[in-house]
């Protein structure tokens, strides 16, 4: 059993060479958003940048993409025609994933799920994309619901699933909310082994397992129980996958940074903390 400390960051943050080029430290694709939800992809992307990712490309339905592009000049958002992800978009998503892999010389990963919605067509499009995708992926939010219907679409790749307790129940059929930590740990490990991937169960103590090993993250606190802090976690984890870090290590580092940045921000903002405050505190953890 691993208890995560700041030492985990030594495996990720090393001195950049003087001749470093853009994309050497990752190009992240963030796929998400819909007509109503535009914040999730933006928060994930901003957190990824703050965690050290060289470049982030957002792919979202047009209204969401247009709104996201207005948040910050560093956000590049590609608009998909329509108000939500449809099956007709899957070919374009796969082409953009391959383009990202080519330009970054393989230093690429993706985050998928935030704000996408759960309409039958969107859920089917997510599954179709994941069944063909070969990039390391952080699967969050609405993509977890899509995955629950056919877990085989991820094929045991170097991916990370980041459920809260209800999403974990949706994915696995296991109700863990009221269980003692010891039982939660055992169930998360069993399910990670079943899915042949890494699972990060978010909670008071984050439980991370790749099916063989288990790690516990104790940074965080009650003020992180707010909308958007799961999106920041996904963005940080995606930034590390894009660097070429394995999913188990990426999950540990992301949980530690997200939790500690939230702790630092909560000291200043308390009840007023929002996800953008957490993002602005990431540099204090990683500097």
Backbone bond lengths (Angstrom), bond angles and torsions (degrees), N, CA, C in turn:
res aa  C-N    CA-C-N  psi(-1)  N-CA   C-N-CA  omega(-1)  CA-C   N-CA-C  phi
1 X - - - 1.464 - - 1.528 109.49 -
2 X 1.319 116.86 128.45 1.454 122.77 -178.25 1.525 109.27 -104.54
3 X 1.330 117.25 129.42 1.461 120.60 169.16 1.526 107.33 -102.80
4 X 1.307 116.17 119.19 1.461 121.54 -170.58 1.523 110.71 -73.11
5 X 1.331 115.44 133.16 1.465 122.85 175.14 1.521 108.50 -128.58
6 X 1.302 115.89 179.76 1.468 119.88 -179.37 1.520 112.20 -63.76
7 X 1.313 117.81 -17.19 1.468 120.53 177.70 1.521 112.05 -57.64
8 X 1.350 117.35 -25.69 1.468 119.78 -179.61 1.520 110.93 -60.06
9 X 1.334 116.60 -27.83 1.460 119.67 -176.97 1.520 112.67 -72.50
10 X 1.344 117.14 -19.99 1.467 120.34 178.28 1.525 111.36 -64.34
11 X 1.332 116.17 -25.22 1.461 119.92 179.48 1.520 112.33 -76.96
12 X 1.325 116.46 -11.52 1.462 121.10 -173.55 1.518 112.05 -115.73
13 X 1.328 116.66 -49.73 1.462 120.52 -174.09 1.515 110.84 -95.59
14 X 1.309 114.36 100.43 1.455 121.73 176.07 1.528 108.04 -119.77
15 X 1.304 116.74 163.91 1.461 120.35 -177.70 1.529 111.30 -58.17
16 X 1.314 116.56 126.21 1.456 119.44 177.55 1.528 109.86 -74.19
17 X 1.314 117.72 136.64 1.469 119.32 177.10 1.523 110.69 -66.07
18 X 1.309 116.73 152.66 1.455 121.52 -177.96 1.532 112.50 -63.03
19 X 1.320 116.65 -26.86 1.459 119.50 -178.18 1.534 112.35 -97.24
20 X 1.341 117.00 22.29 1.467 120.92 179.66 1.522 110.79 -60.62
21 X 1.340 115.74 141.97 1.461 121.98 179.24 1.525 109.52 -117.06
22 X 1.338 115.22 157.18 1.459 119.63 175.82 1.521 109.18 -56.92
23 X 1.301 115.20 137.57 1.462 126.77 -177.57 1.526 113.08 88.40
24 X 1.330 118.57 -12.88 1.468 118.59 176.33 1.526 110.75 -59.85
25 X 1.348 116.62 -29.69 1.454 121.46 -178.61 1.527 111.80 -114.06
26 X 1.314 114.36 30.33 1.450 118.82 166.11 1.506 117.79 109.20
27 X 1.334 114.45 138.89 1.458 124.91 170.18 1.524 106.47 -123.25
28 X 1.318 116.41 118.93 1.462 121.31 -176.79 1.514 110.50 -109.09
29 X 1.328 116.07 132.27 1.459 122.03 169.89 1.522 108.28 -96.64
30 X 1.314 116.67 133.04 1.465 121.56 175.08 1.524 107.36 -118.42
31 X 1.318 115.74 114.94 1.466 121.83 -178.72 1.517 107.88 -109.22
32 X 1.324 116.66 118.23 1.454 118.84 -177.68 1.508 111.89 -178.96
33 X 1.324 114.96 -171.54 1.445 120.93 177.64 1.512 113.75 84.46
34 X 1.324 114.67 163.41 1.458 123.04 178.21 1.521 107.45 -161.47
35 X 1.315 116.46 -172.81 1.464 120.06 -176.98 1.532 111.63 -56.45
36 X 1.314 117.08 -39.91 1.465 120.61 -174.99 1.520 112.81 -92.10
37 X 1.336 116.94 -33.97 1.466 121.24 -173.49 1.530 111.16 -108.63
38 X 1.321 115.77 118.97 1.465 120.29 177.63 1.524 112.22 -125.33
39 X 1.323 118.11 -14.90 1.459 120.47 -174.16 1.504 114.92 -71.07
40 X 1.335 117.43 -37.46 1.458 120.93 -173.09 1.525 113.58 -57.60
41 X 1.344 120.25 -51.67 1.469 118.98 179.32 1.522 112.72 -61.81
42 X 1.340 116.80 -35.62 1.465 119.80 -179.92 1.525 110.83 -65.54
43 X 1.328 117.31 -44.41 1.463 120.63 -179.99 1.520 111.24 -64.21
44 X 1.324 117.16 -43.92 1.469 120.46 178.33 1.525 110.62 -60.19
45 X 1.322 116.21 -41.24 1.460 120.78 -177.08 1.526 111.87 -68.96
46 X 1.328 116.82 -45.01 1.459 120.48 179.33 1.526 110.95 -63.04
47 X 1.339 117.17 -39.55 1.465 120.67 177.80 1.522 110.95 -65.21
48 X 1.345 116.81 -38.47 1.470 120.69 178.75 1.520 110.80 -62.68
49 X 1.326 116.66 -44.16 1.460 120.00 176.70 1.525 111.07 -59.01
50 X 1.334 117.12 -46.72 1.461 120.87 -178.14 1.528 111.66 -65.27
51 X 1.337 116.76 -25.96 1.462 120.89 178.22 1.521 112.28 -82.60
52 X 1.338 116.98 -1.48 1.452 119.71 173.75 1.508 116.52 111.07
53 X 1.338 118.32 2.08 1.459 120.08 179.53 1.529 109.56 -66.59
54 X 1.324 116.63 137.69 1.456 120.46 -176.50 1.526 113.08 -71.75
55 X 1.342 116.76 -36.45 1.460 119.75 -176.52 1.522 109.69 -153.90
56 X 1.321 115.45 143.75 1.461 121.67 176.55 1.523 108.47 -128.46
57 X 1.326 115.52 132.83 1.462 121.47 173.65 1.524 107.84 -116.30
58 X 1.317 116.13 127.06 1.460 121.79 179.40 1.519 108.97 -101.88
59 X 1.318 116.43 136.08 1.460 122.32 175.69 1.520 106.99 -121.71
60 X 1.331 116.62 119.57 1.456 120.67 -173.40 1.521 110.30 -151.35
61 X 1.334 117.85 157.36 1.459 119.94 171.56 1.529 110.95 -54.81
62 X 1.329 116.39 154.03 1.466 120.99 -165.41 1.519 114.56 -54.48
63 X 1.325 118.78 -48.53 1.458 118.96 -177.26 1.520 110.78 -61.25
64 X 1.335 116.22 -44.76 1.462 119.84 178.89 1.520 110.94 -63.62
65 X 1.322 117.12 -43.28 1.469 120.79 -178.98 1.520 111.29 -61.93
66 X 1.330 116.58 -41.78 1.461 119.79 -179.83 1.523 111.62 -64.33
67 X 1.325 116.08 -41.17 1.469 120.11 178.43 1.521 110.42 -66.11
68 X 1.322 116.69 -45.00 1.470 121.56 -178.51 1.528 110.71 -60.09
69 X 1.324 116.58 -42.83 1.461 120.29 -178.74 1.520 112.05 -61.99
70 X 1.332 116.28 -23.49 1.464 119.78 -179.68 1.525 112.73 -84.48
71 X 1.330 117.75 -11.71 1.462 120.63 -178.12 1.520 111.81 -66.26
72 X 1.343 115.43 -43.97 1.460 120.08 -173.02 1.522 109.28 -156.52
73 X 1.333 118.49 144.87 1.459 120.42 178.45 1.528 113.47 -68.05
74 X 1.335 117.97 -12.77 1.466 118.79 179.57 1.526 112.73 -86.71
75 X 1.333 117.27 -6.49 1.457 120.19 -177.04 1.525 110.29 -94.61
76 X 1.324 115.94 121.53 1.464 122.60 176.93 1.515 108.03 -104.83
77 X 1.331 116.67 115.90 1.466 120.82 -174.54 1.524 110.27 -120.89
78 X 1.327 115.99 123.88 1.463 121.82 178.84 1.527 108.50 -95.13
79 X 1.351 118.07 123.39 1.467 120.15 -176.99 1.527 112.81 -86.46
80 X 1.320 115.67 131.52 1.450 122.18 170.62 1.525 108.47 -95.28
81 X 1.307 118.02 138.40 1.459 120.88 179.58 1.525 110.27 -62.11
82 X 1.334 116.01 134.20 1.452 120.06 178.58 1.517 113.07 107.50
83 X 1.333 114.99 179.45 1.463 121.50 -174.93 1.516 113.89 -98.19
84 X 1.321 118.10 -11.90 1.461 121.65 179.92 1.529 109.02 -156.25
85 X 1.318 115.98 167.66 1.463 120.30 -179.64 1.524 110.01 -68.24
86 X 1.331 115.48 132.41 1.454 122.12 177.81 1.521 109.51 -126.40
87 X 1.331 115.36 165.02 1.462 119.52 -178.18 1.527 111.87 -61.23
88 X 1.327 117.40 -28.39 1.462 120.13 -179.90 1.532 111.73 -65.74
89 X 1.339 117.23 -16.34 1.460 120.93 -178.57 1.531 113.09 -86.70
90 X 1.320 117.55 -14.02 1.469 120.52 -170.90 1.524 111.79 -60.33
91 X 1.320 117.58 -42.45 1.465 120.13 179.91 1.519 111.22 -59.37
92 X 1.328 116.56 -41.67 1.466 120.41 179.03 1.522 110.93 -66.35
93 X 1.323 117.44 -39.80 1.464 120.38 178.49 1.522 111.26 -61.22
94 X 1.329 116.26 -43.92 1.457 119.95 -179.46 1.525 111.25 -66.09
95 X 1.326 116.31 -37.57 1.458 119.80 178.20 1.525 110.97 -65.90
96 X 1.333 116.73 -40.49 1.460 119.57 178.92 1.522 111.74 -69.20
97 X 1.315 116.81 -32.47 1.456 119.73 175.76 1.523 111.10 -64.75
98 X 1.327 116.87 -42.80 1.463 120.39 178.73 1.525 111.35 -68.15
99 X 1.329 117.02 -37.33 1.459 120.62 176.40 1.516 111.26 -62.21
100 X 1.342 115.85 -41.53 1.470 120.18 178.64 1.518 110.76 -64.12
101 X 1.331 116.55 -41.52 1.464 120.19 178.33 1.524 110.98 -60.62
102 X 1.332 116.20 -40.75 1.459 120.98 -177.35 1.526 111.60 -67.46
103 X 1.336 116.84 -48.07 1.461 119.62 -175.54 1.521 112.40 -69.64
104 X 1.341 116.80 -27.33 1.470 120.50 -177.78 1.521 112.49 -97.72
105 X 1.334 116.68 4.88 1.474 121.39 -178.27 1.532 111.34 54.47
106 X 1.327 114.97 40.67 1.462 121.16 174.96 1.508 115.42 90.48
107 X 1.325 118.74 -7.70 1.472 121.06 179.47 1.529 109.05 -84.53
108 X 1.323 115.56 68.01 1.460 121.31 -173.08 1.518 110.30 -140.36
109 X 1.327 115.55 145.58 1.457 122.40 172.74 1.522 107.25 -150.13
110 X 1.329 116.18 178.54 1.452 118.92 179.24 1.524 110.81 -141.88
111 X 1.330 113.29 155.38 1.462 123.07 170.78 1.513 106.36 -117.94
112 X 1.311 117.43 131.92 1.462 120.27 -177.63 1.527 110.74 -138.56
113 X 1.336 115.15 138.58 1.462 119.24 170.62 1.507 116.25 132.70
114 X 1.319 118.90 -35.82 1.447 121.23 -171.32 1.519 113.67 -63.98
115 X 1.330 117.12 121.42 1.456 122.45 174.15 1.508 115.54 72.44
116 X 1.336 118.40 14.70 1.468 120.32 -173.81 1.513 113.29 -81.15
117 X 1.340 117.37 -25.21 1.448 120.64 -178.61 1.516 112.58 91.84
118 X 1.350 114.85 169.64 1.467 119.79 -173.59 1.518 112.48 -125.05
119 X 1.320 116.28 26.66 1.465 118.20 174.84 1.521 108.48 -64.95
120 X 1.330 118.39 150.01 1.470 120.44 -177.11 1.525 113.12 -54.64
121 X 1.337 118.48 -40.52 1.461 119.58 -177.43 1.521 111.47 -69.31
122 X 1.340 116.69 -41.13 1.467 118.94 178.09 1.514 111.04 -63.83
123 X 1.318 116.69 -43.39 1.466 120.06 179.53 1.527 111.34 -62.38
124 X 1.316 117.04 -40.23 1.463 120.46 178.17 1.527 110.98 -66.94
125 X 1.333 116.61 -38.14 1.468 120.08 178.41 1.525 110.86 -64.47
126 X 1.325 116.96 -39.62 1.469 120.06 177.18 1.522 110.21 -61.00
127 X 1.325 116.42 -46.06 1.470 119.61 -179.39 1.521 111.05 -63.39
128 X 1.320 116.57 -42.05 1.473 119.69 -179.76 1.522 110.53 -62.69
129 X 1.328 116.47 -41.97 1.463 119.73 178.37 1.519 110.94 -64.13
130 X 1.327 117.57 -48.42 1.459 120.85 -177.70 1.523 112.21 -63.45
131 X 1.317 117.07 -31.26 1.465 119.87 -178.36 1.520 112.29 -67.65
132 X 1.341 117.04 -22.64 1.464 121.58 -179.29 1.516 112.32 -107.23
133 X 1.315 117.62 -25.39 1.465 121.96 -178.84 1.522 111.86 -58.52
134 X 1.322 115.61 140.80 1.466 120.30 176.69 1.527 112.27 -121.34
135 X 1.333 117.69 2.77 1.457 120.45 176.94 1.522 110.50 -79.84
136 X 1.341 117.62 148.13 1.460 119.38 170.44 1.524 108.97 -57.21
137 X 1.339 116.96 140.04 1.452 119.65 -172.56 1.518 111.82 -137.99
138 X 1.335 115.04 142.68 1.457 121.99 165.72 1.524 106.64 -97.85
139 X 1.315 116.27 120.18 1.463 121.92 -176.25 1.518 107.59 -107.45
140 X 1.331 115.81 115.34 1.459 121.00 -171.32 1.520 110.36 -133.64
141 X 1.324 115.89 163.65 1.460 123.94 166.85 1.531 112.26 50.92
142 X 1.344 117.29 -123.24 1.463 120.33 -174.42 1.521 113.13 -64.26
143 X 1.324 117.87 -24.25 1.472 119.43 176.20 1.521 111.42 -69.76
144 X 1.331 117.49 -25.02 1.472 119.85 175.74 1.529 109.59 -67.05
145 X 1.329 116.70 -40.48 1.466 120.36 177.54 1.525 110.48 -62.96
146 X 1.325 116.85 -39.57 1.463 119.92 177.31 1.524 110.82 -64.92
147 X 1.316 116.28 -41.98 1.457 121.36 -178.80 1.525 111.60 -65.23
148 X 1.335 116.87 -32.04 1.462 120.55 -177.31 1.521 112.18 -59.49
149 X 1.314 116.67 -30.90 1.461 119.93 -178.21 1.523 112.39 -76.35
150 X 1.343 117.27 -26.17 1.467 121.03 179.39 1.527 109.48 -152.60
151 X 1.349 117.47 79.15 1.465 120.30 -177.13 1.520 113.88 -60.14
152 X 1.312 117.11 -20.35 1.460 120.29 -177.39 1.513 114.51 -66.67
153 X 1.329 117.89 -11.81 1.463 118.87 -175.86 1.521 112.35 -69.62
154 X 1.346 118.62 -19.05 1.465 117.95 179.33 1.525 112.54 -88.23
155 X 1.298 117.84 -14.05 1.474 122.76 169.22 1.525 114.46 52.81
156 X 1.322 117.18 31.43 1.458 120.08 174.49 1.499 115.12 65.92
157 X 1.338 117.99 25.39 1.459 120.20 -178.67 1.523 110.48 -76.16
158 X 1.334 116.13 178.15 1.458 121.30 -178.69 1.523 109.23 -75.51
159 X 1.331 115.44 72.26 1.443 120.93 -175.35 1.518 110.71 -124.34
160 X 1.326 114.93 167.92 1.459 122.80 -175.93 1.517 108.77 -135.25
161 X 1.319 116.69 128.33 1.461 122.36 175.71 1.524 107.55 -106.46
162 X 1.344 116.91 132.66 1.468 120.29 -171.58 1.531 111.71 -123.09
163 X 1.333 118.75 68.89 1.465 119.99 -177.11 1.522 113.68 -84.78
164 X 1.347 115.58 152.34 1.458 119.70 159.57 1.524 107.01 -83.74
165 X 1.313 117.75 -177.14 1.467 118.46 -172.72 1.526 112.26 -65.93
166 X 1.334 117.89 -35.13 1.466 118.45 179.25 1.522 110.81 -71.01
167 X 1.328 116.93 -41.85 1.466 119.93 176.86 1.527 110.87 -63.58
168 X 1.328 116.62 -34.81 1.457 120.33 176.74 1.533 110.28 -62.91
169 X 1.332 116.19 -40.89 1.466 120.34 176.67 1.526 110.59 -63.48
170 X 1.324 116.53 -43.57 1.462 120.47 178.44 1.523 111.26 -60.47
171 X 1.317 116.16 -39.73 1.457 121.77 -176.89 1.525 112.79 -74.63
172 X 1.326 116.43 -40.95 1.465 120.76 -169.18 1.527 114.76 -114.26
173 X 1.344 117.11 -17.63 1.460 119.79 -173.09 1.512 113.48 78.86
174 X 1.337 116.76 8.26 1.463 122.04 -178.27 1.530 110.06 -103.46
175 X 1.331 116.83 118.54 1.456 121.96 177.39 1.521 108.82 -89.48
176 X 1.334 116.99 111.61 1.467 120.56 -173.68 1.525 113.30 -116.85
177 X 1.331 117.37 -3.40 1.467 121.17 -170.38 1.528 112.55 -53.29
178 X 1.322 117.85 -43.85 1.462 121.17 -174.40 1.525 113.52 -99.89
179 X 1.312 117.46 6.73 1.453 120.36 -177.36 1.524 111.41 -80.29
180 X 1.342 118.29 152.85 1.469 121.02 172.01 1.526 110.27 -61.30
181 X 1.327 116.22 154.72 1.463 120.53 -177.14 1.520 112.02 -56.39
182 X 1.335 117.30 -38.12 1.464 120.38 -177.83 1.530 111.12 -60.13
183 X 1.322 116.50 -40.22 1.458 119.85 179.80 1.526 111.26 -72.73
184 X 1.340 116.47 -38.92 1.465 119.98 176.57 1.521 110.43 -58.11
185 X 1.321 115.59 -46.18 1.465 120.49 -178.32 1.524 110.65 -58.34
186 X 1.311 116.51 -45.63 1.467 120.63 -178.97 1.528 110.89 -62.35
187 X 1.320 116.90 -42.30 1.465 120.77 -177.71 1.525 111.07 -69.11
188 X 1.320 117.43 -41.91 1.470 120.09 178.65 1.525 109.94 -61.27
189 X 1.319 116.76 -43.51 1.468 119.99 179.36 1.528 110.71 -62.75
190 X 1.323 116.64 -43.64 1.470 120.32 179.36 1.530 111.16 -61.86
191 X 1.330 116.66 -41.86 1.461 119.58 -177.40 1.533 111.45 -73.04
192 X 1.317 117.19 -34.49 1.464 119.56 175.53 1.526 110.35 -63.39
193 X 1.318 116.05 -39.43 1.465 120.10 176.42 1.529 110.52 -65.57
194 X 1.331 116.62 -40.74 1.465 119.80 179.30 1.519 112.07 -64.01
195 X 1.322 116.87 -41.37 1.461 121.21 -178.82 1.532 112.50 -82.58
196 X 1.329 117.03 -11.79 1.466 121.69 -177.63 1.517 111.72 57.02
197 X 1.323 115.89 44.26 1.455 121.74 179.80 1.524 108.27 -151.91
198 X 1.330 116.93 -174.61 1.457 121.43 177.93 1.521 109.20 -102.10
199 X 1.319 116.13 135.82 1.467 122.58 177.29 1.518 108.70 -118.70
200 X 1.331 115.64 133.27 1.462 122.96 173.22 1.523 106.82 -115.49
201 X 1.326 116.99 101.49 1.460 121.83 177.51 1.522 108.51 -84.42
202 X 1.339 116.27 114.03 1.455 121.51 -177.35 1.529 110.42 -78.70
203 X 1.329 115.52 139.21 1.456 119.14 179.02 1.513 111.26 -179.44
204 X 1.318 116.05 -167.22 1.468 120.78 176.65 1.509 110.02 -53.78
205 X 1.322 115.99 -44.00 1.461 123.16 166.83 1.522 106.34 -116.48
206 X 1.314 117.43 122.84 1.457 120.60 176.78 1.523 109.05 -75.66
207 X 1.327 115.46 131.26 1.466 121.41 -179.97 1.525 108.34 -111.30
208 X 1.312 116.11 124.05 1.464 122.14 -175.34 1.519 108.90 -124.20
209 X 1.323 116.18 130.95 1.466 118.91 177.07 1.516 110.32 -148.18
210 X 1.331 114.68 145.74 1.461 121.49 172.15 1.532 110.62 -105.46
211 X 1.324 116.12 12.86 1.459 121.36 -179.92 1.507 113.18 97.70
212 X 1.342 116.97 -23.35 1.459 121.70 176.98 1.533 110.32 -109.71
213 X 1.320 115.93 -52.42 1.460 120.83 -178.84 1.530 110.37 -104.53
214 X 1.332 114.64 159.73 1.459 121.50 177.22 1.523 108.39 -131.23
215 X 1.332 116.31 138.06 1.464 122.14 175.95 1.522 108.95 -129.90
216 X 1.319 116.05 144.87 1.458 121.99 -179.63 1.522 109.73 -119.01
217 X 1.315 115.25 132.89 1.466 120.30 176.16 1.521 109.68 -113.59
218 X 1.325 115.96 126.86 1.463 120.72 -176.28 1.526 113.14 -112.49
219 X 1.336 117.58 7.49 1.460 117.98 173.25 1.526 108.64 -77.83
220 X 1.312 115.77 159.83 1.459 119.62 179.82 1.515 110.59 125.66
221 X 1.306 117.02 -146.50 1.453 120.81 179.95 1.515 111.23 150.22
222 X 1.322 117.49 174.61 1.469 121.35 -173.34 1.516 114.41 -66.03
223 X 1.323 118.46 -23.45 1.461 119.80 -178.46 1.519 112.17 -75.11
224 X 1.332 117.02 -8.90 1.464 119.72 176.96 1.530 112.20 -84.69
225 X 1.320 117.26 -2.35 1.459 120.88 178.60 1.527 109.52 -80.19
226 X 1.318 115.26 59.67 1.459 122.43 -177.45 1.520 109.38 -136.43
227 X 1.326 115.02 155.17 1.458 119.80 179.37 1.512 111.74 -59.30
228 X 1.330 115.95 134.69 1.454 121.95 175.25 1.509 115.53 103.47
229 X 1.338 118.43 -21.02 1.462 119.19 -177.19 1.530 111.82 -74.76
230 X 1.324 117.28 -22.59 1.463 119.08 171.47 1.511 111.67 -73.28
231 X 1.334 116.23 -32.74 1.467 120.09 176.97 1.523 110.77 -66.28
232 X 1.333 117.01 -40.20 1.464 119.44 178.69 1.527 110.51 -64.17
233 X 1.319 116.72 -39.32 1.460 120.66 176.79 1.523 110.81 -59.42
234 X 1.319 116.51 -46.21 1.465 120.41 -179.61 1.521 111.35 -61.55
235 X 1.340 116.42 -41.51 1.454 119.47 179.75 1.512 112.99 -63.72
236 X 1.335 116.55 -41.71 1.465 120.37 178.48 1.528 110.37 -63.86
237 X 1.330 116.27 -45.86 1.467 119.90 179.12 1.526 110.92 -61.79
238 X 1.330 116.21 -41.24 1.460 119.58 178.17 1.516 112.54 -62.24
239 X 1.333 116.49 -37.84 1.469 120.23 177.60 1.517 111.05 -59.81
240 X 1.329 117.11 -37.94 1.460 120.34 -178.73 1.519 111.55 -75.11
241 X 1.330 117.22 -38.96 1.468 119.03 175.08 1.523 110.28 -60.25
242 X 1.337 116.31 -38.16 1.465 119.74 179.91 1.523 112.08 -65.72
243 X 1.312 118.06 -25.93 1.469 121.29 176.40 1.529 112.27 -75.12
244 X 1.328 115.71 -13.28 1.454 119.70 -176.53 1.511 113.51 100.33
245 X 1.339 116.84 9.85 1.465 121.34 178.12 1.529 109.31 -75.09
246 X 1.313 117.89 139.92 1.457 120.41 179.05 1.518 110.28 -66.26
247 X 1.333 116.52 154.89 1.456 121.96 -170.92 1.529 112.65 -62.43
248 X 1.319 118.49 -37.87 1.464 121.04 -178.17 1.525 110.49 -65.21
249 X 1.332 116.66 -44.24 1.468 120.41 177.94 1.523 110.79 -69.00
250 X 1.335 117.11 -42.00 1.459 121.04 179.42 1.520 111.36 -59.66
251 X 1.325 116.52 -41.14 1.461 120.48 179.78 1.526 111.43 -64.40
252 X 1.323 115.90 -42.44 1.464 119.41 179.21 1.529 111.45 -61.83
253 X 1.327 116.06 -48.95 1.457 120.58 -177.70 1.522 111.52 -64.60
254 X 1.329 116.49 -40.83 1.461 120.16 -179.50 1.524 111.40 -65.36
255 X 1.325 116.96 -43.28 1.461 119.91 179.23 1.522 110.75 -62.83
256 X 1.322 116.34 -42.29 1.465 120.45 179.91 1.531 110.60 -62.96
257 X 1.326 117.36 -49.25 1.463 121.00 -177.45 1.530 110.76 -65.03
258 X 1.327 116.54 -47.73 1.462 119.97 -177.91 1.530 110.91 -59.90
259 X 1.333 115.91 -44.12 1.461 119.68 -179.47 1.513 112.69 -66.56
260 X 1.334 116.71 -44.77 1.461 119.26 -177.09 1.530 110.99 -71.13
261 X 1.330 117.44 -38.02 1.462 119.51 175.55 1.526 110.34 -61.38
262 X 1.319 115.98 -38.03 1.460 119.58 176.51 1.516 112.22 -65.90
263 X 1.320 116.37 -40.39 1.472 119.86 176.85 1.523 110.65 -59.80
264 X 1.318 116.28 -47.76 1.458 120.55 -178.52 1.524 111.01 -61.88
265 X 1.329 116.39 -43.05 1.458 120.01 179.71 1.521 111.28 -66.99
266 X 1.336 116.96 -35.82 1.465 119.56 -177.92 1.528 112.36 -68.43
267 X 1.327 116.73 -25.90 1.463 119.19 175.92 1.521 111.31 -63.63
268 X 1.317 115.12 -31.10 1.462 120.16 -179.31 1.521 112.00 -89.91
269 X 1.319 117.45 -39.84 1.457 120.24 -169.83 1.529 114.09 -107.11
270 X 1.332 118.29 -22.69 1.458 120.27 179.67 1.516 111.88 55.21
271 X 1.340 116.19 -128.28 1.458 121.42 -178.34 1.528 112.75 -60.83
272 X 1.311 117.33 -21.93 1.469 121.17 -177.40 1.525 113.20 -84.37
273 X 1.329 117.69 -0.74 1.465 120.41 -178.53 1.520 111.20 -58.58
274 X 1.335 115.99 135.43 1.462 122.37 170.73 1.526 107.58 -130.33
275 X 1.322 115.78 169.76 1.465 120.32 -171.76 1.523 112.60 -60.45
276 X 1.328 117.38 -33.54 1.468 118.42 179.51 1.527 111.90 -67.30
277 X 1.336 117.70 -27.28 1.466 120.18 174.52 1.526 110.06 -66.18
278 X 1.320 116.32 -40.80 1.467 120.78 177.33 1.527 109.77 -61.02
279 X 1.322 116.43 -45.00 1.464 120.07 -179.30 1.529 110.90 -57.74
280 X 1.316 116.48 -43.10 1.457 120.03 -178.55 1.519 112.84 -68.46
281 X 1.324 117.58 -15.46 1.462 121.26 178.66 1.506 113.84 -94.82
282 X 1.332 117.75 -6.13 1.467 120.43 -178.62 1.524 111.26 -58.79
283 X 1.332 117.13 -38.38 1.464 119.55 -176.30 1.516 111.18 -61.94
284 X 1.353 117.67 -29.97 1.462 120.12 179.40 1.518 112.34 -66.47
285 X 1.329 116.08 -26.26 1.465 121.33 -179.88 1.521 111.41 -83.97
286 X 1.326 116.93 -39.16 1.466 120.28 -170.80 1.527 113.74 -97.81
287 X 1.314 118.79 -9.95 1.465 119.90 -175.59 1.525 111.03 -68.66
